[in-house]
Amino acid sequence: MTATEHTTTPIADGITLTEGAADKVKTLLDGEGRDDLALRIAVQPGGCSGLRYQLFFDERSLDGDVVKEYGGVNVVTDRMSAPYLMGATIDFVDTIEKQGFTIDNPTATGSCACGDSFH
C-alpha cells in the first residue's frame, strides 16, 4: 500500500475512520500513555456556517454514545452528533502542504473557507 492509499472500515452509524487516521490516533494515544481515552467526534454549534466539528480525546462515557473500535482505537460519537456525521470519513493527511485530520462529510450542505465548519 502506498502512502496515499487508505483502507476504510464502515461502521453502523455511518462514520468511517481510515486506516491512516486510526494509526495516527493510536500513536497519539500511545504517546499519552493512557488506555482509557477514546477519540470523540462531535458536532457543535458555531463556526461561520452554523456547525463545526470537534475531534478530541475523551475519557467520559455519555448516555447514548455510539462507540466503535478501529485497530485498537475507540471512536465515540454522541447521539446528537451522529445524524450530522452520517457517511463522514475521517482521515489523517501528512503532506508538505498540510498535516492533520480531515473530515469528508457528504451530508454537509455547505461549508466555509476554514474547512471545519458546515451547515
PyMOL CGO cylinders between C-alpha atoms (Angstrom):
from pymol import cmd
from pymol.cgo import CYLINDER

trace = [
    CYLINDER, 0.00, 0.00, 0.00, 1.37, 3.43, -0.91, 0.3, 1, 1, 1, 1, 1, 1,
    CYLINDER, 1.37, 3.43, -0.91, 1.27, 6.43, 1.39, 0.3, 1, 1, 1, 1, 1, 1,
    CYLINDER, 1.27, 6.43, 1.39, -1.73, 7.87, -0.47, 0.3, 1, 1, 1, 1, 1, 1,
    CYLINDER, -1.73, 7.87, -0.47, -3.84, 4.72, -0.28, 0.3, 1, 1, 1, 1, 1, 1,
    CYLINDER, -3.84, 4.72, -0.28, -6.01, 4.17, 2.75, 0.3, 1, 1, 1, 1, 1, 1,
    CYLINDER, -6.01, 4.17, 2.75, -8.37, 1.39, 3.59, 0.3, 1, 1, 1, 1, 1, 1,
    CYLINDER, -8.37, 1.39, 3.59, -11.58, 2.22, 5.37, 0.3, 1, 1, 1, 1, 1, 1,
    CYLINDER, -11.58, 2.22, 5.37, -13.99, 0.32, 7.52, 0.3, 1, 1, 1, 1, 1, 1,
    CYLINDER, -13.99, 0.32, 7.52, -17.62, 1.49, 7.54, 0.3, 1, 1, 1, 1, 1, 1,
    CYLINDER, -17.62, 1.49, 7.54, -19.41, 1.38, 10.87, 0.3, 1, 1, 1, 1, 1, 1,
    CYLINDER, -19.41, 1.38, 10.87, -23.06, 1.08, 11.79, 0.3, 1, 1, 1, 1, 1, 1,
    CYLINDER, -23.06, 1.08, 11.79, -23.66, 4.77, 12.43, 0.3, 1, 1, 1, 1, 1, 1,
    CYLINDER, -23.66, 4.77, 12.43, -22.20, 5.74, 9.05, 0.3, 1, 1, 1, 1, 1, 1,
    CYLINDER, -22.20, 5.74, 9.05, -18.83, 7.14, 10.11, 0.3, 1, 1, 1, 1, 1, 1,
    CYLINDER, -18.83, 7.14, 10.11, -15.65, 5.78, 8.54, 0.3, 1, 1, 1, 1, 1, 1,
    CYLINDER, -15.65, 5.78, 8.54, -12.18, 6.09, 10.05, 0.3, 1, 1, 1, 1, 1, 1,
    CYLINDER, -12.18, 6.09, 10.05, -9.39, 5.41, 7.57, 0.3, 1, 1, 1, 1, 1, 1,
    CYLINDER, -9.39, 5.41, 7.57, -6.52, 3.13, 8.48, 0.3, 1, 1, 1, 1, 1, 1,
    CYLINDER, -6.52, 3.13, 8.48, -4.15, 6.12, 8.33, 0.3, 1, 1, 1, 1, 1, 1,
    CYLINDER, -4.15, 6.12, 8.33, -6.28, 8.08, 10.79, 0.3, 1, 1, 1, 1, 1, 1,
    CYLINDER, -6.28, 8.08, 10.79, -6.62, 5.09, 13.13, 0.3, 1, 1, 1, 1, 1, 1,
    CYLINDER, -6.62, 5.09, 13.13, -2.83, 4.60, 13.08, 0.3, 1, 1, 1, 1, 1, 1,
    CYLINDER, -2.83, 4.60, 13.08, -2.24, 8.28, 13.90, 0.3, 1, 1, 1, 1, 1, 1,
    CYLINDER, -2.24, 8.28, 13.90, -4.77, 8.24, 16.76, 0.3, 1, 1, 1, 1, 1, 1,
    CYLINDER, -4.77, 8.24, 16.76, -3.16, 5.06, 18.13, 0.3, 1, 1, 1, 1, 1, 1,
    CYLINDER, -3.16, 5.06, 18.13, 0.28, 6.72, 18.01, 0.3, 1, 1, 1, 1, 1, 1,
    CYLINDER, 0.28, 6.72, 18.01, -1.02, 9.80, 19.82, 0.3, 1, 1, 1, 1, 1, 1,
    CYLINDER, -1.02, 9.80, 19.82, -2.75, 7.68, 22.47, 0.3, 1, 1, 1, 1, 1, 1,
    CYLINDER, -2.75, 7.68, 22.47, 0.38, 5.59, 22.98, 0.3, 1, 1, 1, 1, 1, 1,
    CYLINDER, 0.38, 5.59, 22.98, 2.29, 8.86, 23.49, 0.3, 1, 1, 1, 1, 1, 1,
    CYLINDER, 2.29, 8.86, 23.49, -0.18, 9.87, 26.20, 0.3, 1, 1, 1, 1, 1, 1,
    CYLINDER, -0.18, 9.87, 26.20, 0.41, 6.58, 27.99, 0.3, 1, 1, 1, 1, 1, 1,
    CYLINDER, 0.41, 6.58, 27.99, -3.29, 6.15, 28.73, 0.3, 1, 1, 1, 1, 1, 1,
    CYLINDER, -3.29, 6.15, 28.73, -5.56, 3.36, 27.61, 0.3, 1, 1, 1, 1, 1, 1,
    CYLINDER, -5.56, 3.36, 27.61, -8.76, 4.94, 28.97, 0.3, 1, 1, 1, 1, 1, 1,
    CYLINDER, -8.76, 4.94, 28.97, -9.05, 7.62, 26.26, 0.3, 1, 1, 1, 1, 1, 1,
    CYLINDER, -9.05, 7.62, 26.26, -11.15, 7.46, 23.11, 0.3, 1, 1, 1, 1, 1, 1,
    CYLINDER, -11.15, 7.46, 23.11, -11.32, 9.76, 20.08, 0.3, 1, 1, 1, 1, 1, 1,
    CYLINDER, -11.32, 9.76, 20.08, -14.57, 11.69, 20.40, 0.3, 1, 1, 1, 1, 1, 1,
    CYLINDER, -14.57, 11.69, 20.40, -16.05, 13.17, 17.23, 0.3, 1, 1, 1, 1, 1, 1,
    CYLINDER, -16.05, 13.17, 17.23, -18.79, 15.73, 17.85, 0.3, 1, 1, 1, 1, 1, 1,
    CYLINDER, -18.79, 15.73, 17.85, -20.72, 18.43, 16.06, 0.3, 1, 1, 1, 1, 1, 1,
    CYLINDER, -20.72, 18.43, 16.06, -21.20, 21.68, 17.98, 0.3, 1, 1, 1, 1, 1, 1,
    CYLINDER, -21.20, 21.68, 17.98, -22.95, 24.98, 17.21, 0.3, 1, 1, 1, 1, 1, 1,
    CYLINDER, -22.95, 24.98, 17.21, -20.57, 27.62, 15.89, 0.3, 1, 1, 1, 1, 1, 1,
    CYLINDER, -20.57, 27.62, 15.89, -18.29, 28.38, 13.01, 0.3, 1, 1, 1, 1, 1, 1,
    CYLINDER, -18.29, 28.38, 13.01, -19.11, 30.65, 10.09, 0.3, 1, 1, 1, 1, 1, 1,
    CYLINDER, -19.11, 30.65, 10.09, -21.59, 28.16, 8.59, 0.3, 1, 1, 1, 1, 1, 1,
    CYLINDER, -21.59, 28.16, 8.59, -23.51, 27.26, 11.74, 0.3, 1, 1, 1, 1, 1, 1,
    CYLINDER, -23.51, 27.26, 11.74, -21.92, 23.97, 12.88, 0.3, 1, 1, 1, 1, 1, 1,
    CYLINDER, -21.92, 23.97, 12.88, -18.35, 22.88, 13.47, 0.3, 1, 1, 1, 1, 1, 1,
    CYLINDER, -18.35, 22.88, 13.47, -16.56, 19.61, 14.08, 0.3, 1, 1, 1, 1, 1, 1,
    CYLINDER, -16.56, 19.61, 14.08, -14.73, 18.74, 17.25, 0.3, 1, 1, 1, 1, 1, 1,
    CYLINDER, -14.73, 18.74, 17.25, -12.20, 15.90, 17.50, 0.3, 1, 1, 1, 1, 1, 1,
    CYLINDER, -12.20, 15.90, 17.50, -10.61, 15.34, 20.89, 0.3, 1, 1, 1, 1, 1, 1,
    CYLINDER, -10.61, 15.34, 20.89, -9.51, 12.65, 23.31, 0.3, 1, 1, 1, 1, 1, 1,
    CYLINDER, -9.51, 12.65, 23.31, -12.11, 11.94, 25.94, 0.3, 1, 1, 1, 1, 1, 1,
    CYLINDER, -12.11, 11.94, 25.94, -12.31, 9.67, 28.96, 0.3, 1, 1, 1, 1, 1, 1,
    CYLINDER, -12.31, 9.67, 28.96, -16.04, 10.28, 29.52, 0.3, 1, 1, 1, 1, 1, 1,
    CYLINDER, -16.04, 10.28, 29.52, -18.85, 7.96, 28.60, 0.3, 1, 1, 1, 1, 1, 1,
    CYLINDER, -18.85, 7.96, 28.60, -22.11, 9.78, 27.89, 0.3, 1, 1, 1, 1, 1, 1,
    CYLINDER, -22.11, 9.78, 27.89, -25.60, 8.32, 27.77, 0.3, 1, 1, 1, 1, 1, 1,
    CYLINDER, -25.60, 8.32, 27.77, -26.39, 7.31, 24.19, 0.3, 1, 1, 1, 1, 1, 1,
    CYLINDER, -26.39, 7.31, 24.19, -22.79, 7.30, 22.96, 0.3, 1, 1, 1, 1, 1, 1,
    CYLINDER, -22.79, 7.30, 22.96, -22.02, 5.22, 19.89, 0.3, 1, 1, 1, 1, 1, 1,
    CYLINDER, -22.02, 5.22, 19.89, -18.64, 3.52, 20.35, 0.3, 1, 1, 1, 1, 1, 1,
    CYLINDER, -18.64, 3.52, 20.35, -16.79, 1.74, 17.54, 0.3, 1, 1, 1, 1, 1, 1,
    CYLINDER, -16.79, 1.74, 17.54, -13.33, 0.21, 17.52, 0.3, 1, 1, 1, 1, 1, 1,
    CYLINDER, -13.33, 0.21, 17.52, -10.73, 0.68, 14.77, 0.3, 1, 1, 1, 1, 1, 1,
    CYLINDER, -10.73, 0.68, 14.77, -7.43, -1.14, 15.17, 0.3, 1, 1, 1, 1, 1, 1,
    CYLINDER, -7.43, -1.14, 15.17, -7.39, -0.82, 18.95, 0.3, 1, 1, 1, 1, 1, 1,
    CYLINDER, -7.39, -0.82, 18.95, -8.77, 2.74, 18.97, 0.3, 1, 1, 1, 1, 1, 1,
    CYLINDER, -8.77, 2.74, 18.97, -12.24, 3.54, 20.29, 0.3, 1, 1, 1, 1, 1, 1,
    CYLINDER, -12.24, 3.54, 20.29, -14.12, 6.21, 18.36, 0.3, 1, 1, 1, 1, 1, 1,
    CYLINDER, -14.12, 6.21, 18.36, -17.03, 7.78, 20.22, 0.3, 1, 1, 1, 1, 1, 1,
    CYLINDER, -17.03, 7.78, 20.22, -19.90, 9.85, 18.84, 0.3, 1, 1, 1, 1, 1, 1,
    CYLINDER, -19.90, 9.85, 18.84, -22.69, 11.30, 20.95, 0.3, 1, 1, 1, 1, 1, 1,
    CYLINDER, -22.69, 11.30, 20.95, -26.26, 10.60, 19.87, 0.3, 1, 1, 1, 1, 1, 1,
    CYLINDER, -26.26, 10.60, 19.87, -26.95, 14.23, 18.91, 0.3, 1, 1, 1, 1, 1, 1,
    CYLINDER, -26.95, 14.23, 18.91, -23.92, 14.43, 16.59, 0.3, 1, 1, 1, 1, 1, 1,
    CYLINDER, -23.92, 14.43, 16.59, -24.39, 11.06, 14.89, 0.3, 1, 1, 1, 1, 1, 1,
    CYLINDER, -24.39, 11.06, 14.89, -27.02, 12.23, 12.33, 0.3, 1, 1, 1, 1, 1, 1,
    CYLINDER, -27.02, 12.23, 12.33, -24.73, 15.08, 11.19, 0.3, 1, 1, 1, 1, 1, 1,
    CYLINDER, -24.73, 15.08, 11.19, -21.84, 12.65, 10.71, 0.3, 1, 1, 1, 1, 1, 1,
    CYLINDER, -21.84, 12.65, 10.71, -23.72, 10.03, 8.69, 0.3, 1, 1, 1, 1, 1, 1,
    CYLINDER, -23.72, 10.03, 8.69, -21.41, 8.92, 5.86, 0.3, 1, 1, 1, 1, 1, 1,
    CYLINDER, -21.41, 8.92, 5.86, -18.48, 11.07, 7.04, 0.3, 1, 1, 1, 1, 1, 1,
    CYLINDER, -18.48, 11.07, 7.04, -14.92, 9.84, 6.51, 0.3, 1, 1, 1, 1, 1, 1,
    CYLINDER, -14.92, 9.84, 6.51, -12.20, 10.82, 8.98, 0.3, 1, 1, 1, 1, 1, 1,
    CYLINDER, -12.20, 10.82, 8.98, -8.68, 10.68, 7.54, 0.3, 1, 1, 1, 1, 1, 1,
    CYLINDER, -8.68, 10.68, 7.54, -5.21, 11.86, 8.51, 0.3, 1, 1, 1, 1, 1, 1,
    CYLINDER, -5.21, 11.86, 8.51, -3.22, 13.84, 5.94, 0.3, 1, 1, 1, 1, 1, 1,
    CYLINDER, -3.22, 13.84, 5.94, 0.55, 14.29, 6.19, 0.3, 1, 1, 1, 1, 1, 1,
    CYLINDER, 0.55, 14.29, 6.19, 1.90, 16.23, 3.23, 0.3, 1, 1, 1, 1, 1, 1,
    CYLINDER, 1.90, 16.23, 3.23, 4.20, 19.19, 2.75, 0.3, 1, 1, 1, 1, 1, 1,
    CYLINDER, 4.20, 19.19, 2.75, 1.19, 21.47, 2.40, 0.3, 1, 1, 1, 1, 1, 1,
    CYLINDER, 1.19, 21.47, 2.40, -0.93, 20.15, 5.24, 0.3, 1, 1, 1, 1, 1, 1,
    CYLINDER, -0.93, 20.15, 5.24, -0.86, 17.88, 8.26, 0.3, 1, 1, 1, 1, 1, 1,
    CYLINDER, -0.86, 17.88, 8.26, -3.86, 16.94, 10.34, 0.3, 1, 1, 1, 1, 1, 1,
    CYLINDER, -3.86, 16.94, 10.34, -7.17, 15.18, 10.49, 0.3, 1, 1, 1, 1, 1, 1,
    CYLINDER, -7.17, 15.18, 10.49, -9.68, 15.82, 7.72, 0.3, 1, 1, 1, 1, 1, 1,
    CYLINDER, -9.68, 15.82, 7.72, -13.41, 15.17, 7.62, 0.3, 1, 1, 1, 1, 1, 1,
    CYLINDER, -13.41, 15.17, 7.62, -15.14, 14.45, 4.34, 0.3, 1, 1, 1, 1, 1, 1,
    CYLINDER, -15.14, 14.45, 4.34, -18.85, 14.75, 5.08, 0.3, 1, 1, 1, 1, 1, 1,
    CYLINDER, -18.85, 14.75, 5.08, -21.31, 14.23, 2.22, 0.3, 1, 1, 1, 1, 1, 1,
    CYLINDER, -21.31, 14.23, 2.22, -24.25, 15.33, 4.41, 0.3, 1, 1, 1, 1, 1, 1,
    CYLINDER, -24.25, 15.33, 4.41, -22.83, 18.83, 4.95, 0.3, 1, 1, 1, 1, 1, 1,
    CYLINDER, -22.83, 18.83, 4.95, -24.87, 21.15, 2.73, 0.3, 1, 1, 1, 1, 1, 1,
    CYLINDER, -24.87, 21.15, 2.73, -22.36, 23.99, 2.77, 0.3, 1, 1, 1, 1, 1, 1,
    CYLINDER, -22.36, 23.99, 2.77, -19.06, 24.99, 4.29, 0.3, 1, 1, 1, 1, 1, 1,
    CYLINDER, -19.06, 24.99, 4.29, -16.78, 27.97, 4.68, 0.3, 1, 1, 1, 1, 1, 1,
    CYLINDER, -16.78, 27.97, 4.68, -13.14, 28.58, 3.90, 0.3, 1, 1, 1, 1, 1, 1,
    CYLINDER, -13.14, 28.58, 3.90, -11.91, 27.41, 7.31, 0.3, 1, 1, 1, 1, 1, 1,
    CYLINDER, -11.91, 27.41, 7.31, -12.82, 23.82, 6.40, 0.3, 1, 1, 1, 1, 1, 1,
    CYLINDER, -12.82, 23.82, 6.40, -14.10, 22.78, 9.81, 0.3, 1, 1, 1, 1, 1, 1,
    CYLINDER, -14.10, 22.78, 9.81, -17.47, 24.49, 9.71, 0.3, 1, 1, 1, 1, 1, 1,
    CYLINDER, -17.47, 24.49, 9.71, -20.61, 23.48, 7.84, 0.3, 1, 1, 1, 1, 1, 1,
    CYLINDER, -20.61, 23.48, 7.84, -24.40, 23.61, 7.83, 0.3, 1, 1, 1, 1, 1, 1,
]
cmd.load_cgo(trace, "trace")
